[in-house]
Amino acid sequence: AAARPAGAPEGTGDLDAAAALAQRARLSPSARAAADRAELTMAARSLAKVWLLRHQIEGVPLPSGFLEEHPEARAGVPAARTAATASPTGRASATASSSPTAAPTRASLKTMRDYPRRTAILNPKQVAAQNRTYWCGPTSMQMIAWGWRDRRQTQGHWARRLHTTSSGSSVYDMVRVVNQSTGWDREDHAGPYIVLDISHYDFRKWMLLMMRHLADYRAPVVLHPVLLKRFYPYLDDDASGHFQVGRGYAKRGAKPDLLGYFEPWNQQRFDPSEPYISRVQWRNAYKSYRANQAHFGHNVGV
């Protein structure tokens, strides 16, 4: 804290654009080519899920022949198996259509009213505060994997898997490691995680995305906000881009809806004069949405 220039935000461990470019520039030509290919491969494999989410959240019709061209959407994402109706549990039916390539219809799309009043996943005792100022990524990954494996592995383990440096972690590495090291990407949960652009989402679409992921998929969300005091009143100072673990929501009628998440940042660990921040948070969902939109990346891991 003493070394930080006056007025500069605290860094909690999100890799900003300049640091990401510098990290890529330090690679050898062959390593950079491999990283570029891996990024393009991830983008190609994300295409079907992006289209499905556009359909499910925004109501955009699927392209003609979509499931024939993208059979991975049937096998890898639960909602792809929905036809005109959903199962009583709210999860997509595996045998809802007589056609193996039938796409979801507009009638199958759920609205916020269709979801239960409150949903929460993950054990609130399986939480941790980040050990280093730049380890919000490893700590969020620690809690995500802990919730799947019911076994705690060190933040250092996840920092190595995420290729975390003192500049932080990348959201693309967060998604990669969730897919490689947990089962949250199985077809009975979220399907393979992707980095989703939410820059054009209004609050209702963003909240519907949270509800679908948490209530239907029963899988955590890689939240990617910027930590500013106007969005998070428990902060003593403005901070950087950040990672949190989305794990619940509560609809409250006339009162603001809440988002439940695990918060790895505890400013008091690094500056004892600052207030303590609890790991388990239930906060104004609209402010979390605004914090997500205020981040330069405008994305989330789902």
C-alpha positions as CSV (number, residue, x, y, z in Angstrom):
1,A,0.0,0.0,0.0
2,A,2.8,2.4,0.8
3,A,4.5,1.8,-2.5
4,R,1.3,2.5,-4.5
5,P,1.2,6.0,-6.2
6,A,-1.4,8.3,-4.7
7,G,-4.8,7.7,-6.2
8,A,-3.8,4.6,-8.1
9,P,-6.1,1.6,-7.6
10,E,-5.0,-1.4,-5.6
11,G,-4.1,-4.4,-7.8
12,T,-5.8,-7.6,-6.8
13,G,-4.6,-9.9,-9.6
14,D,-6.6,-9.4,-12.8
15,L,-4.3,-9.2,-15.8
16,D,-4.9,-5.9,-17.5
17,A,-4.5,-5.3,-21.3
18,A,-1.0,-3.9,-21.1
19,A,0.3,-6.7,-18.9
20,A,-1.3,-9.3,-21.2
21,L,0.4,-7.8,-24.2
22,A,3.8,-7.6,-22.4
23,Q,3.4,-11.2,-21.3
24,R,2.7,-12.4,-24.9
25,A,5.7,-10.2,-26.2
26,R,8.1,-12.0,-23.9
27,L,7.3,-15.4,-25.5
28,S,9.6,-16.9,-28.2
29,P,8.1,-16.9,-31.7
30,S,7.3,-20.6,-31.5
31,A,5.7,-20.3,-28.1
32,R,3.7,-17.2,-29.2
33,A,2.5,-19.1,-32.3
34,A,1.4,-22.0,-30.0
35,A,-0.4,-19.6,-27.7
36,D,-2.1,-17.9,-30.7
37,R,-3.3,-21.3,-32.0
38,A,-4.6,-22.3,-28.6
39,E,-6.6,-19.0,-28.4
40,L,-8.1,-19.5,-31.9
41,T,-8.9,-23.1,-31.1
42,M,-10.7,-22.0,-27.9
43,A,-12.6,-19.4,-29.9
44,A,-13.7,-21.9,-32.5
45,R,-14.9,-24.4,-29.9
46,S,-16.8,-21.6,-28.1
47,L,-18.9,-20.7,-31.2
48,A,-21.7,-23.1,-30.6
49,K,-22.2,-22.1,-27.0
50,V,-22.1,-18.4,-27.8
51,W,-24.9,-19.0,-30.3
52,L,-26.9,-21.0,-27.8
53,L,-26.5,-18.3,-25.2
54,R,-27.6,-15.6,-27.7
55,H,-30.7,-17.8,-28.3
56,Q,-31.4,-18.5,-24.7
57,I,-30.7,-15.1,-23.2
58,E,-31.4,-12.7,-26.1
59,G,-34.0,-14.7,-28.0
60,V,-32.0,-14.6,-31.2
61,P,-33.1,-17.5,-33.5
62,L,-30.5,-20.2,-34.1
63,P,-29.1,-20.4,-37.7
64,S,-30.7,-22.9,-40.0
65,G,-29.0,-26.3,-39.5
66,F,-27.2,-25.1,-36.4
67,L,-27.2,-28.4,-34.5
68,E,-26.3,-30.4,-37.6
69,E,-23.2,-28.2,-38.0
70,H,-22.5,-28.1,-34.3
71,P,-23.2,-31.6,-32.8
72,E,-21.1,-30.6,-29.8
73,A,-24.0,-28.3,-28.8
74,R,-26.2,-31.3,-28.3
75,A,-23.6,-33.3,-26.4
76,G,-21.9,-30.5,-24.5
77,V,-24.6,-28.1,-23.4
78,P,-27.7,-29.2,-21.6
79,A,-30.0,-26.5,-23.1
80,A,-29.3,-27.8,-26.6
81,R,-31.4,-30.8,-25.9
82,T,-34.5,-28.8,-25.1
83,A,-37.4,-28.7,-27.6
84,A,-40.8,-27.1,-26.9
85,T,-40.9,-28.0,-23.2
86,A,-38.5,-28.3,-20.3
87,S,-38.4,-30.9,-17.6
88,P,-40.1,-30.2,-14.2
89,T,-36.7,-29.6,-12.6
90,G,-36.1,-26.7,-15.0
91,R,-33.2,-28.7,-16.7
92,A,-33.5,-29.5,-20.4
93,S,-35.1,-32.8,-21.3
94,A,-32.8,-35.3,-23.1
95,T,-35.7,-36.7,-25.1
96,A,-37.8,-33.7,-25.8
97,S,-37.9,-34.0,-29.6
98,S,-38.5,-36.7,-32.1
99,S,-35.7,-35.2,-34.3
100,P,-32.1,-35.7,-33.1
101,T,-31.1,-32.3,-34.5
102,A,-34.1,-30.3,-33.4
103,A,-33.1,-26.9,-32.1
104,P,-34.6,-25.2,-29.0
105,T,-37.7,-23.3,-29.8
106,R,-38.7,-19.8,-28.6
107,A,-41.4,-21.6,-26.5
108,S,-38.7,-23.3,-24.5
109,L,-36.9,-20.1,-23.5
110,K,-37.1,-19.2,-19.8
111,T,-37.6,-15.8,-18.3
112,M,-36.6,-14.4,-14.9
113,R,-40.1,-15.2,-13.7
114,D,-39.6,-18.9,-14.4
115,Y,-36.7,-19.2,-11.9
116,P,-37.0,-20.0,-8.2
117,R,-36.9,-17.1,-5.8
118,R,-33.5,-18.1,-4.5
119,T,-30.7,-20.4,-5.6
120,A,-27.3,-21.0,-3.9
121,I,-24.6,-23.5,-4.8
122,L,-21.1,-24.3,-3.3
123,N,-20.3,-24.8,0.4
124,P,-19.9,-21.5,2.2
125,K,-17.3,-23.1,4.4
126,Q,-15.1,-23.9,1.4
127,V,-13.7,-20.4,1.0
128,A,-10.3,-18.7,1.3
129,A,-8.8,-15.2,1.2
130,Q,-6.0,-14.6,-1.3
131,N,-2.5,-15.0,0.1
132,R,-0.9,-12.5,-2.2
133,T,-2.2,-9.2,-3.5
134,Y,-2.2,-10.5,-7.1
135,W,-3.8,-13.9,-6.5
136,C,-7.5,-13.3,-6.9
137,G,-7.4,-15.7,-9.9
138,P,-5.7,-18.6,-8.1
139,T,-7.9,-18.1,-5.0
140,S,-11.1,-18.0,-7.1
141,M,-9.9,-21.1,-8.9
142,Q,-9.1,-22.7,-5.6
143,M,-12.7,-22.2,-4.4
144,I,-14.2,-23.3,-7.7
145,A,-12.2,-26.5,-7.7
146,W,-12.7,-27.1,-4.0
147,G,-16.5,-27.0,-4.6
148,W,-16.1,-29.7,-7.3
149,R,-13.5,-32.0,-5.7
150,D,-14.4,-31.4,-2.0
151,R,-10.7,-31.2,-1.5
152,R,-8.6,-28.0,-1.0
153,Q,-5.5,-27.5,-3.1
154,T,-3.1,-24.6,-2.4
155,Q,-3.3,-21.2,-4.1
156,G,0.2,-21.8,-5.3
157,H,-0.9,-24.9,-7.2
158,W,-3.6,-22.9,-9.0
159,A,-1.2,-20.0,-9.7
160,R,1.0,-22.4,-11.6
161,R,-1.9,-23.9,-13.5
162,L,-3.1,-20.4,-14.4
163,H,0.4,-19.1,-15.3
164,T,-0.2,-16.3,-12.9
165,T,2.5,-13.6,-12.6
166,S,2.8,-10.6,-10.3
167,S,0.8,-8.8,-13.0
168,G,-2.1,-11.2,-12.3
169,S,-4.2,-13.9,-14.1
170,S,-6.1,-13.9,-17.4
171,V,-9.8,-14.7,-17.7
172,Y,-9.0,-17.0,-20.6
173,D,-6.7,-19.0,-18.4
174,M,-9.4,-19.1,-15.7
175,V,-11.8,-20.6,-18.2
176,R,-9.2,-23.0,-19.5
177,V,-8.4,-24.3,-16.0
178,V,-12.0,-24.7,-15.0
179,N,-12.5,-26.9,-18.1
180,Q,-9.3,-28.9,-17.5
181,S,-9.4,-29.4,-13.8
182,T,-13.0,-29.6,-12.7
183,G,-16.2,-31.3,-13.9
184,W,-18.2,-28.1,-14.0
185,D,-17.8,-28.3,-17.7
186,R,-19.6,-31.7,-18.0
187,E,-22.8,-31.9,-20.0
188,D,-24.9,-32.3,-16.9
189,H,-23.6,-29.0,-15.7
190,A,-22.5,-26.0,-17.8
191,G,-20.9,-27.6,-20.7
192,P,-17.4,-26.3,-21.6
193,Y,-16.9,-22.8,-20.1
194,I,-16.2,-19.9,-22.5
195,V,-15.4,-16.2,-22.1
196,L,-18.6,-14.5,-23.0
197,D,-18.8,-10.8,-24.1
198,I,-21.6,-9.1,-22.1
199,S,-20.9,-5.5,-23.3
200,H,-24.3,-5.3,-25.0
201,Y,-26.3,-6.9,-22.1
202,D,-28.7,-4.9,-20.1
203,F,-29.2,-5.8,-16.5
204,R,-32.1,-8.2,-17.1
205,K,-30.1,-10.2,-19.7
206,W,-27.1,-10.3,-17.4
207,M,-29.3,-11.5,-14.5
208,L,-31.0,-14.1,-16.6
209,L,-27.5,-15.4,-17.6
210,M,-26.7,-15.7,-13.9
211,M,-29.9,-17.5,-13.1
212,R,-29.6,-19.9,-16.0
213,H,-26.1,-20.8,-15.0
214,L,-26.7,-21.1,-11.3
215,A,-30.2,-22.6,-11.2
216,D,-30.2,-24.8,-14.4
217,Y,-26.6,-25.7,-14.7
218,R,-25.8,-25.7,-10.9
219,A,-22.3,-24.5,-11.8
220,P,-20.3,-21.5,-10.6
221,V,-19.7,-18.3,-12.6
222,V,-16.3,-16.8,-13.1
223,L,-17.2,-13.2,-12.3
224,H,-14.9,-10.5,-13.8
225,P,-15.7,-7.1,-12.3
226,V,-13.6,-4.0,-11.5
227,L,-13.4,-3.4,-7.7
228,L,-14.6,0.2,-7.2
229,K,-16.0,1.6,-4.0
230,R,-19.2,2.8,-5.7
231,F,-20.1,-0.8,-6.5
232,Y,-18.7,-2.6,-3.4
233,P,-19.2,-0.5,-0.2
234,Y,-16.9,-2.8,1.8
235,L,-13.9,-1.5,0.0
236,D,-11.6,1.1,1.6
237,D,-9.9,2.0,-1.7
238,D,-10.7,1.6,-5.4
239,A,-9.0,-1.5,-6.7
240,S,-8.3,-3.1,-10.1
241,G,-10.0,-5.7,-12.3
242,H,-10.8,-8.7,-10.2
243,F,-12.2,-12.3,-10.1
244,Q,-15.0,-13.5,-7.8
245,V,-16.9,-16.8,-7.8
246,G,-20.6,-16.4,-8.6
247,R,-22.7,-18.9,-6.6
248,G,-26.2,-17.7,-6.0
249,Y,-28.9,-15.1,-6.4
250,A,-32.1,-14.0,-4.6
251,K,-35.1,-12.3,-6.1
252,R,-36.7,-9.9,-3.7
253,G,-39.6,-8.4,-5.4
254,A,-39.8,-4.6,-4.8
255,K,-36.3,-4.7,-3.2
256,P,-33.1,-5.0,-5.3
257,D,-32.2,-8.5,-6.3
258,L,-29.1,-9.9,-4.7
259,L,-26.1,-11.8,-6.2
260,G,-24.3,-14.3,-4.0
261,Y,-20.5,-14.7,-4.6
262,F,-17.3,-15.7,-2.9
263,E,-14.9,-12.7,-2.5
264,P,-11.2,-13.6,-2.4
265,W,-10.1,-10.1,-1.6
266,N,-9.5,-9.2,2.0
267,Q,-7.8,-5.8,2.1
268,Q,-7.1,-6.1,5.8
269,R,-4.6,-8.9,5.2
270,F,-2.3,-6.5,3.4
271,D,-3.2,-3.3,5.3
272,P,-4.3,-3.9,8.9
273,S,-5.8,-0.4,9.1
274,E,-8.5,-1.3,6.5
275,P,-11.8,-3.0,7.3
276,Y,-12.2,-6.8,7.1
277,I,-14.0,-8.2,4.0
278,S,-16.0,-11.4,4.4
279,R,-15.5,-14.3,1.9
280,V,-19.3,-15.0,1.6
281,Q,-21.2,-12.0,0.1
282,W,-24.8,-11.3,-0.8
283,R,-24.9,-7.9,-2.5
284,N,-26.9,-5.7,-4.8
285,A,-26.9,-7.6,-8.1
286,Y,-27.3,-4.4,-10.2
287,K,-24.1,-3.1,-8.7
288,S,-22.3,-6.3,-9.6
289,Y,-23.6,-5.9,-13.2
290,R,-22.3,-2.3,-13.3
291,A,-19.0,-3.5,-12.0
292,N,-18.8,-6.1,-14.7
293,Q,-19.7,-3.6,-17.4
294,A,-17.1,-1.1,-16.0
295,H,-14.3,-3.6,-16.5
296,F,-12.5,-3.0,-19.8
297,G,-13.0,-6.6,-20.9
298,H,-16.8,-6.6,-20.5
299,N,-16.8,-10.4,-20.1
300,V,-17.6,-13.3,-17.8
301,G,-16.6,-17.0,-17.6
302,V,-19.7,-19.2,-18.1
